[in-house]
Amino acid sequence: MENTRREDWNNPRHQQENKKIVAGILAILLGYLGIHKFYLGYTKEGLIQLLLGLLLGLGGIIGIIEGVIYLTKSDEDFYQTYQKGYRGWF
């Protein structure tokens, strides 16, 4: 059992930084500012969400929805969708 764990941690997939928890918390707490988008490297989407939040108040709703989506995805699915792939919205 111990050898299996070591082999899993030597797998390059586990060496990639997963930003799921931080992005999810930022989305829920500061989603109206688009901070989670900037954290994930989505500058254009972050600016759009910032404007939606400041001008229309919609950025906060989007942030809460995205935060819940981020936190309910598996680590691998989040990494493949938002960090390796480029999916800027939901």
C-alpha distances in whole Angstrom, upper triangle without the diagonal:
4,6,5,7,9,10,11,13,15,16,20,20,18,20,23,25,25,28,28,28,31,32,32,34,36,37,38,39,41,41,45,45,43,41,37,39,40,36,35,38,40,43,46,44,44,47,48,46,48,51,50,49,52,55,54,51,49,46,45,44,43,40,39,39,37,35,34,33,31,29,28,27,23,22,22,25,27,26,27,31,32,31,30,33,36,37,39,40,38
4,5,5,7,9,10,11,13,15,18,19,17,19,22,23,24,27,27,27,29,32,32,33,35,37,37,39,40,41,44,44,42,39,36,38,39,35,34,36,39,42,45,43,43,46,47,46,47,50,50,49,52,54,54,51,49,46,45,44,43,40,39,39,37,35,34,33,31,29,29,27,24,22,22,26,27,26,27,31,31,30,30,33,36,37,39,40,38
4,5,5,6,9,10,11,13,16,17,16,17,21,23,24,27,27,28,30,32,33,34,36,37,38,40,42,42,45,45,42,40,37,38,39,35,34,36,39,42,44,43,43,46,47,46,47,51,50,49,52,55,54,52,49,47,45,45,43,41,40,40,37,35,35,34,31,30,30,28,24,22,22,25,27,25,27,30,31,29,28,31,35,36,38,40,38
4,5,5,6,9,10,11,15,15,14,16,19,21,21,25,25,26,28,30,30,32,34,35,36,38,39,39,43,43,40,38,34,36,36,33,31,34,36,40,42,40,40,44,45,43,45,48,48,47,50,52,52,49,47,44,43,42,40,38,38,37,34,33,32,31,28,27,26,25,21,19,19,22,24,23,23,27,28,27,26,29,32,33,35,37,35
4,5,5,6,9,10,13,14,11,14,17,18,19,22,22,23,25,27,27,29,31,32,33,35,36,36,40,40,37,35,32,33,34,30,29,31,34,37,40,38,38,41,42,41,42,46,45,44,47,50,49,46,44,41,40,40,38,36,35,34,32,30,30,29,26,24,24,23,19,17,17,21,22,21,22,25,26,24,24,27,30,31,33,35,33
4,5,5,6,9,12,13,11,12,16,18,19,22,23,24,26,28,29,30,32,33,34,36,37,37,41,40,38,35,32,34,34,30,29,31,34,37,40,38,38,42,43,41,43,46,46,45,48,51,50,48,45,42,41,42,39,37,37,36,34,32,32,30,28,26,27,25,21,19,18,22,23,21,23,26,27,25,24,28,31,32,34,36,34
4,5,5,6,10,11,10,12,15,18,19,23,23,24,27,28,29,31,33,34,35,37,38,38,41,41,38,36,32,33,34,30,29,31,33,36,39,38,38,41,42,41,43,46,46,45,48,50,50,48,45,42,42,42,39,37,37,36,33,32,32,30,27,27,27,24,21,18,17,21,22,20,21,25,26,24,23,26,29,31,33,35,34
4,5,5,9,9,7,10,13,15,16,19,20,21,23,25,25,27,29,30,31,33,34,34,38,37,34,32,29,30,31,27,25,28,30,33,36,35,35,38,39,38,39,43,42,42,44,47,46,44,42,39,38,38,36,33,33,32,30,28,28,26,24,23,23,20,17,15,14,17,19,17,18,21,22,21,20,23,26,27,30,31,30
4,5,8,8,6,7,11,13,14,18,18,19,21,23,24,26,27,29,30,32,33,33,36,36,33,30,27,28,29,25,24,26,29,32,34,33,33,37,38,36,38,41,41,40,43,46,45,43,41,38,37,37,35,32,32,32,29,27,27,26,23,22,23,21,17,15,14,18,19,16,18,21,22,20,19,23,26,27,29,31,30
4,6,8,7,8,11,14,16,19,21,22,24,25,27,28,30,31,33,34,35,35,38,37,34,32,29,30,30,27,25,27,30,32,35,34,34,38,39,38,39,43,43,42,45,47,47,45,43,40,39,39,37,35,35,34,31,30,30,29,26,25,26,23,20,17,16,20,20,18,19,22,23,20,19,23,26,28,30,32,31
4,5,6,7,10,13,14,18,19,21,23,24,25,27,29,29,31,33,34,33,37,36,33,31,28,28,28,25,23,25,27,31,33,32,32,36,37,36,38,41,41,40,43,45,45,43,41,38,37,37,35,33,33,32,29,28,28,26,23,23,24,21,17,15,13,17,18,15,16,19,20,18,17,20,23,25,27,29,29
4,5,5,7,11,13,16,18,20,21,22,24,26,27,28,30,32,32,31,35,33,30,28,25,25,25,22,20,22,24,27,30,29,29,33,34,33,35,38,38,38,41,43,43,41,39,35,36,36,33,31,32,31,27,27,27,25,22,23,23,20,17,14,12,16,16,13,14,17,18,15,14,17,20,22,25,27,27
4,5,6,9,10,14,15,17,19,19,21,23,24,25,27,29,29,28,32,31,28,26,23,23,23,21,18,20,22,25,28,27,27,31,32,31,32,36,35,35,38,40,40,38,36,33,32,32,30,28,28,27,24,23,24,22,19,19,20,17,14,11,9,12,13,10,10,14,15,12,11,14,18,20,22,24,23
4,5,8,9,13,14,15,17,18,20,22,23,24,26,27,28,28,31,30,27,25,22,23,23,20,18,20,23,26,29,28,27,31,32,31,32,36,36,35,38,40,40,38,36,32,32,32,30,27,28,27,24,23,23,22,18,18,19,16,13,10,9,13,13,11,13,16,16,14,13,17,20,21,23,25,24
4,6,9,12,15,16,17,18,20,22,23,24,26,28,28,28,31,30,27,25,22,22,22,19,17,19,22,25,28,27,27,30,32,31,32,35,35,35,37,40,40,38,36,33,32,33,30,28,29,28,25,24,25,23,20,20,21,19,16,13,12,15,15,12,14,17,17,14,13,17,20,22,23,26,25
4,6,10,12,14,15,15,18,20,20,21,24,25,25,25,28,27,24,21,18,19,19,16,14,15,18,21,24,23,23,26,28,27,28,32,32,31,34,36,37,35,33,29,29,30,27,25,26,25,22,21,22,21,17,18,19,17,15,11,10,13,12,9,11,14,13,10,10,14,16,18,20,22,22
4,6,9,11,11,12,15,16,17,18,21,22,22,22,25,24,21,18,15,16,16,13,11,14,17,19,22,21,21,24,26,24,26,29,29,29,31,34,34,32,30,26,26,27,25,22,23,23,20,18,20,19,15,15,18,16,14,10,11,13,11,9,12,14,12,9,11,14,16,17,18,21,21
4,6,8,9,10,11,13,14,15,18,19,19,19,23,22,19,17,13,15,15,12,10,13,16,19,21,20,19,23,24,22,24,27,27,26,29,32,31,29,27,24,23,24,22,19,20,20,16,15,16,15,11,12,14,12,11,7,8,10,8,6,10,11,10,8,10,13,15,15,16,18,17
4,6,6,6,8,10,11,12,14,16,16,15,19,18,15,13,10,11,12,8,8,11,13,16,19,17,16,20,21,19,20,24,24,23,25,28,28,26,24,20,20,21,19,16,17,17,14,12,14,13,10,10,13,12,12,9,11,12,8,8,11,12,9,8,11,13,14,14,14,16,16
4,6,5,6,9,10,10,12,14,15,14,18,18,15,14,10,12,13,10,9,13,14,17,20,17,17,20,21,19,20,24,23,22,25,28,27,25,22,19,18,19,17,14,14,14,11,9,11,10,6,7,9,9,9,7,10,10,7,8,11,11,9,9,12,14,14,14,14,15,13
4,6,5,6,9,10,11,12,14,14,18,18,16,14,11,13,15,12,12,15,17,19,22,19,18,22,22,20,21,24,24,22,25,28,27,24,23,19,18,19,17,14,14,14,12,9,10,11,8,6,10,10,11,9,13,13,10,11,15,14,13,13,16,18,18,17,17,17,16
4,5,5,6,8,10,11,11,12,16,15,13,11,8,11,12,9,10,13,15,17,20,18,16,19,20,18,18,22,22,20,22,26,25,23,21,18,17,18,17,13,13,15,12,10,12,13,10,9,13,13,14,12,15,16,12,13,16,16,13,13,17,18,18,17,16,17,16
4,6,5,6,9,10,10,10,13,13,10,8,5,8,9,7,7,11,12,14,16,14,12,16,17,14,16,19,19,17,20,23,23,20,18,15,14,15,13,10,11,12,9,7,10,11,7,8,12,12,14,12,15,14,10,11,14,13,10,11,15,15,15,14,13,13,13
4,5,5,6,9,10,9,13,14,12,10,7,10,13,11,11,14,14,17,19,16,14,18,18,15,17,20,19,17,20,23,22,19,17,14,13,13,12,9,9,10,7,4,7,8,5,6,9,10,12,12,15,14,10,13,16,14,12,13,17,17,17,15,14,13,12
4,5,5,6,8,9,12,13,12,10,8,12,13,11,13,16,16,18,20,18,15,19,19,16,17,20,19,17,20,23,22,19,18,15,13,14,13,10,9,11,10,6,9,11,9,8,12,14,15,15,18,17,14,16,19,18,15,16,20,21,20,18,17,16,15
4,6,5,5,6,10,9,9,6,5,9,10,9,11,13,14,15,17,15,12,15,16,13,13,17,17,14,17,20,20,17,16,13,11,13,12,8,9,12,10,7,11,13,10,11,15,16,18,17,19,19,15,17,19,18,15,16,19,20,19,17,15,15,15
4,6,6,4,8,9,7,7,5,8,11,10,11,14,13,14,16,13,11,14,14,11,12,15,14,12,15,18,17,14,13,10,8,10,8,5,6,8,6,5,8,10,9,10,13,14,17,17,19,18,14,16,19,16,14,15,19,19,17,15,13,12,11
4,6,6,9,11,10,10,9,12,14,13,14,17,17,18,19,16,14,17,17,13,14,17,15,13,16,19,18,14,13,11,8,9,9,6,5,8,8,5,8,10,10,10,13,15,18,18,21,19,16,19,21,19,17,19,22,22,21,18,16,15,13
4,6,8,9,10,9,9,13,14,13,15,18,18,19,20,17,15,17,17,14,14,17,16,13,15,18,18,14,14,11,9,11,11,8,8,11,11,9,11,14,13,13,16,18,21,20,23,22,19,21,24,22,19,21,24,24,23,21,18,17,17
4,6,6,7,6,8,10,11,12,14,16,15,15,17,14,11,13,14,11,10,13,13,10,12,15,15,12,12,9,7,11,11,7,9,12,11,10,13,15,14,15,18,20,22,22,24,23,19,21,24,21,18,20,23,23,21,19,17,16,16
4,5,5,6,7,9,11,11,13,15,13,14,15,12,9,12,12,8,8,12,10,8,11,14,13,11,10,6,5,8,7,4,6,9,8,8,11,13,12,14,17,18,21,20,23,21,18,20,22,19,16,18,22,21,19,17,14,12,13
4,6,8,10,11,12,14,15,17,15,14,15,12,10,11,10,7,6,9,8,5,7,10,10,7,7,4,4,7,8,6,9,11,11,11,14,16,16,17,20,21,24,24,26,24,21,23,25,22,19,21,24,24,21,19,15,14,15
4,5,8,9,10,12,14,14,13,12,13,11,8,8,9,7,5,8,9,6,8,11,12,10,10,7,8,11,10,9,12,14,13,13,16,18,17,19,22,22,25,24,26,25,21,23,24,22,19,20,23,23,20,18,15,15,16
4,5,5,7,9,10,11,9,9,10,8,5,7,8,5,5,9,9,8,10,13,14,12,11,7,9,11,9,7,11,12,11,11,15,15,14,16,19,20,22,21,23,22,18,19,21,18,15,16,20,19,16,15,11,11,13
4,5,5,6,9,10,10,10,12,10,7,9,11,9,8,12,13,11,13,16,17,15,14,11,11,14,12,9,12,14,12,11,15,16,14,16,19,19,22,20,22,21,17,18,20,18,15,15,19,19,17,16,13,14,15
4,5,5,6,9,9,10,12,10,8,11,12,10,11,14,14,13,16,18,19,17,15,11,12,13,11,8,11,12,9,9,12,13,10,12,16,16,18,16,18,17,14,14,17,15,11,12,16,16,14,13,11,11,12
4,5,5,6,5,7,9,6,5,9,10,8,10,13,13,13,15,18,18,17,15,11,13,14,11,9,13,13,10,11,14,14,12,15,17,17,19,18,19,17,14,14,16,14,10,11,14,14,11,11,8,9,11
4,5,5,5,5,9,8,6,8,11,10,10,13,15,14,16,19,20,19,17,14,15,17,15,12,16,17,14,14,18,17,15,17,20,20,21,19,21,20,16,16,18,16,12,12,15,16,13,13,11,13,15
4,5,8,9,12,11,9,12,14,13,13,17,18,17,19,22,22,21,19,16,16,18,16,13,16,17,13,13,16,16,13,15,18,18,19,17,18,18,14,14,16,15,11,11,14,15,13,14,12,14,15
4,6,8,11,10,9,13,14,13,15,18,18,18,20,23,23,22,20,16,17,19,16,13,16,16,12,13,16,14,12,14,17,15,17,15,15,15,11,11,13,11,8,7,10,11,10,10,9,12,13
4,6,9,9,9,11,13,13,14,17,18,19,20,23,23,23,21,17,19,20,17,16,19,19,15,16,19,18,15,18,20,19,20,18,18,18,14,13,14,13,10,9,11,12,10,11,9,13,15
4,6,5,6,9,10,11,12,14,15,16,18,20,20,20,18,15,17,18,15,14,17,17,14,15,18,17,15,18,20,19,21,19,19,18,15,14,15,13,10,10,12,12,9,9,6,10,13
4,6,5,6,9,10,10,12,14,15,16,18,19,19,18,15,17,19,16,15,19,19,16,17,21,20,18,21,24,22,24,23,23,22,18,18,19,17,13,14,16,15,12,12,9,12,15
4,5,5,6,9,10,11,12,14,16,16,18,18,16,14,17,18,15,15,19,19,16,18,21,20,19,22,25,23,26,24,25,23,20,20,20,17,15,15,17,16,12,12,9,11,15
4,5,5,6,8,10,10,12,14,15,16,16,14,11,14,15,12,12,15,15,13,15,18,17,16,19,21,20,23,22,23,20,17,18,18,15,13,14,17,15,11,10,6,8,11
4,5,5,6,9,10,10,12,14,15,14,13,10,12,14,11,11,14,15,13,14,17,17,16,19,21,21,23,22,23,21,18,19,20,17,14,15,18,17,14,13,9,10,13
4,5,5,6,9,10,11,12,14,14,13,10,13,16,13,13,17,18,16,17,21,20,19,22,25,24,27,26,27,25,22,22,23,20,17,18,21,20,16,15,12,13,16
4,5,5,6,9,10,10,11,12,11,9,12,14,11,12,16,16,15,17,20,19,19,22,24,24,27,26,27,25,22,23,23,20,17,19,22,20,16,15,11,11,14
4,5,5,6,9,10,10,10,8,5,9,10,8,8,12,13,12,14,17,16,16,19,21,22,25,24,25,23,20,21,22,19,16,19,21,20,17,14,11,10,12
4,5,5,6,8,10,9,9,7,9,12,11,10,14,15,14,15,19,19,19,21,24,24,27,26,28,26,23,24,25,22,19,21,24,23,19,18,14,14,16
4,5,5,6,8,9,9,8,11,13,12,13,16,17,17,18,21,22,22,24,26,27,30,29,31,29,25,27,28,24,22,23,26,25,21,19,16,15,17
4,6,5,5,6,5,5,9,10,9,11,14,15,15,17,19,19,20,23,24,25,28,28,30,27,24,26,27,24,21,23,26,24,21,19,15,14,15
4,6,6,4,5,4,6,9,9,9,12,14,14,15,18,19,19,21,24,25,28,28,30,27,24,26,27,24,21,24,27,25,22,20,16,15,16
4,6,6,8,8,9,12,13,13,15,17,18,19,21,23,23,25,27,28,31,31,33,31,28,29,31,27,25,26,29,28,25,23,19,18,20
4,6,8,9,11,13,14,15,17,19,19,21,23,24,25,27,29,30,33,33,35,33,29,31,32,29,26,28,31,30,26,24,20,19,21
4,5,8,10,11,12,14,16,17,18,19,21,22,23,26,27,28,32,32,34,31,28,31,31,28,26,28,31,29,26,23,20,18,19
4,6,7,8,10,11,12,14,15,17,19,20,21,23,25,26,30,30,32,30,27,29,30,27,24,27,30,28,25,23,19,17,18
4,5,5,6,9,10,11,12,14,16,17,18,20,22,23,27,27,29,26,24,26,27,23,21,24,27,25,22,19,16,14,14
4,6,5,6,9,10,10,12,14,15,16,18,20,21,24,25,26,24,21,23,24,21,19,21,24,23,20,17,14,12,13
4,5,5,6,9,10,10,12,14,15,16,18,20,23,24,26,24,21,23,25,22,20,22,25,24,22,19,16,14,14
4,5,5,6,9,10,11,13,14,16,17,19,22,23,25,23,20,23,24,21,19,22,25,24,22,18,16,13,12
4,6,5,6,8,10,11,12,14,16,17,20,21,23,20,17,20,21,18,16,19,22,20,18,15,12,9,8
4,5,5,6,9,10,10,12,14,15,19,19,21,19,16,18,20,17,15,17,21,20,18,15,12,10,9
4,5,5,6,9,10,11,12,14,18,19,21,19,16,19,21,18,16,19,22,22,20,17,15,13,11
4,5,5,6,9,10,11,13,16,18,20,17,15,18,19,16,15,18,21,20,18,15,13,10,8
4,5,5,6,9,10,11,14,15,17,14,12,15,16,13,11,15,17,16,15,12,10,8,6
4,5,5,6,9,10,13,14,16,15,12,14,17,14,12,15,18,18,17,14,13,11,9
4,5,5,6,9,12,14,16,14,12,15,17,15,14,17,20,19,19,16,15,13,10
4,6,5,6,10,12,14,11,9,13,14,12,11,14,17,16,16,13,13,11,7
4,6,6,9,9,11,9,7,10,12,10,9,12,14,14,14,12,12,11,9
4,6,8,9,12,11,9,12,14,13,12,14,17,17,18,16,16,15,12
4,7,9,12,10,9,13,14,13,13,16,18,18,18,16,17,16,12
4,6,8,6,6,9,11,10,11,13,15,15,16,14,15,14,12
4,5,5,6,9,10,10,12,13,14,15,17,16,18,17,15
4,6,5,6,9,10,11,11,12,14,16,15,17,18,16
4,5,5,6,8,10,10,10,12,14,15,17,18,16
4,5,5,6,8,10,10,10,13,12,15,15,13
4,6,5,6,7,9,9,11,10,12,13,11
4,6,6,5,6,8,10,11,13,15,14
4,6,6,5,6,9,10,13,14,14
4,6,6,5,7,6,9,11,10
4,6,6,6,5,7,9,10
4,6,7,8,10,13,13
4,7,9,12,14,15
4,6,9,12,13
4,6,9,11
4,6,7
4,7
4
